[in-house]
């Protein structure tokens, strides 16, 4: 579900508590700091954690593409995902014990990896809810939200410039 604008602002303190290690909210940004376009890629089994993370990133002032917010009834799933991927600077790859090899999530991160390797200005930021990353991404440092949600969120937000 698409959060109402007031719910994110109104829940400012709860979001700060979710990610207490110096969260940069939109009003904390210095003039001239650009907000990033962030695509949240996740498996359906991880939707609640992924949405919680999307709310934290959005509250930090970034433009977040999250499937539950962006794909409506009657929309073309492929068109909406393609549009989200084309405009993203960061793909946050959420993975858990469920893995990252379902057809949809695989296409999302593989597309981002291809664009990253082609120098298109996209960066994959792995986020661990549990499990392990695919071998091709195993050398990338990840934000570990399975061990410490607050620290992992703070690390992720620092990586999004």
C-alpha positions in Angstrom: 0.0 0.0 0.0 1.1 3.5 -0.8 1.7 5.3 2.5 0.0 8.6 2.9 2.3 11.6 3.0 1.2 12.5 6.5 1.8 9.0 7.8 5.5 9.2 7.0 5.9 12.7 8.4 3.6 11.9 11.3 5.7 8.8 12.2 8.9 10.8 12.1 9.9 9.7 15.6 9.1 6.0 15.1 11.2 6.0 11.9 14.0 7.7 13.8 13.7 4.9 16.5 13.8 2.3 13.7 17.0 3.6 12.5 18.4 5.6 15.4 22.1 5.7 14.3 21.8 9.2 12.8 19.1 9.0 10.2 19.2 11.9 7.7 15.6 12.9 7.2 14.6 15.2 4.4 14.7 18.4 6.6 18.2 17.4 7.8 19.7 17.6 4.3 22.1 20.4 3.5 21.1 22.7 0.7 22.5 21.4 -2.6 22.3 17.7 -1.5 20.5 15.8 -4.1 18.0 13.1 -3.2 18.5 9.7 -4.9 16.1 7.5 -6.8 16.1 4.2 -5.0 14.5 1.0 -6.3 13.7 -1.6 -3.5 14.0 -5.2 -4.9 12.6 -8.0 -2.7 10.8 -11.3 -2.7 7.2 -11.4 -1.8 7.9 -13.3 1.4 10.0 -10.4 2.6 7.4 -7.7 1.7 6.9 -6.4 5.3 10.6 -5.9 6.0 11.1 -4.4 2.6 8.3 -2.0 3.1 9.6 -1.0 6.5 13.0 -0.3 4.8 11.3 1.6 2.0 9.6 3.9 4.6 12.9 4.6 6.3 14.6 5.4 2.9 11.7 7.6 1.9 11.7 9.4 5.3 15.3 10.2 4.6 14.1 12.2 1.6 14.9 9.9 -1.2 12.5 9.0 -4.0 11.6 5.3 -3.5 10.3 2.9 -6.0 8.6 0.1 -4.1 6.3 -2.3 -6.1 3.5 -2.3 -3.5 3.3 1.5 -3.9 3.9 1.8 -7.6 2.0 -1.0 -9.3 -1.8 -0.6 -9.2 -4.6 -2.8 -10.3 -4.7 -2.9 -14.1 -1.1 -1.7 -14.5 1.4 -3.5 -16.7 3.8 -5.1 -14.2 6.6 -5.2 -16.7 6.1 -1.6 -17.8 6.0 -0.3 -14.2 9.1 -2.2 -13.2 11.0 -1.1 -16.3 10.1 2.5 -15.7 11.3 2.2 -12.1 14.6 0.5 -13.1 15.3 3.0 -15.8 15.1 6.0 -13.5 17.0 4.5 -10.5 20.4 5.4 -9.1 20.4 2.6 -6.5 18.9 -0.8 -6.5 18.6 -2.0 -2.9 18.6 -5.8 -3.2 16.9 -7.3 -0.2 17.7 -10.9 0.3 16.8 -13.5 3.0 16.8 -17.2 3.4 14.2 -17.2 0.6 17.0 -16.2 -1.7 17.1 -13.9 -4.7 16.5 -16.3 -7.6 12.8 -15.9 -8.2 12.0 -14.7 -11.7 11.1 -11.1 -10.9 13.8 -10.2 -8.3 16.4 -11.9 -10.5 15.5 -9.8 -13.5 15.6 -6.7 -11.4 19.0 -7.1 -9.9 20.5 -8.7 -13.0 19.3 -5.7 -15.1 20.8 -3.3 -12.5 24.1 -5.3 -12.5 24.3 -5.1 -16.3 23.6 -1.3 -16.2 26.2 -0.9 -13.5 28.9 -2.8 -15.5 28.0 -0.7 -18.5 28.7 2.4 -16.6 25.1 3.7 -16.5 25.4 5.2 -13.0 23.4 2.5 -11.2 24.7 0.9 -8.0 23.5 -2.3 -6.3 23.3 -2.0 -2.5 22.7 -5.5 -0.9 20.6 -5.6 2.2 20.6 -8.9 4.2 17.4 -9.9 6.0 18.9 -13.4 6.3 20.5 -16.0 4.0 23.3 -15.3 1.6 23.8 -13.2 -1.6 24.2 -14.7 -5.0 27.8 -15.7 -5.8 28.3 -12.9 -8.3 27.5 -10.3 -5.6 29.3 -12.0 -2.7 32.2 -9.6 -2.8 29.9 -6.6 -2.2 29.6 -5.3 1.4 26.0 -5.5 2.5 23.9 -3.8 5.2 23.0 -6.6 7.7 19.5 -5.9 8.9 19.1 -9.4 10.3 21.6 -8.7 13.1 20.9 -5.0 13.9 18.1 -3.2 12.1 19.2 0.3 13.2 22.9 -0.1 12.3 22.0 -1.7 9.0 19.6 1.2 8.1 22.2 3.8 9.0 24.9 2.0 6.8 22.5 1.9 3.9 21.5 5.5 4.2 25.2 6.5 4.3 25.7 4.5 1.1 22.9 6.4 -0.7 24.4 9.7 -1.7 
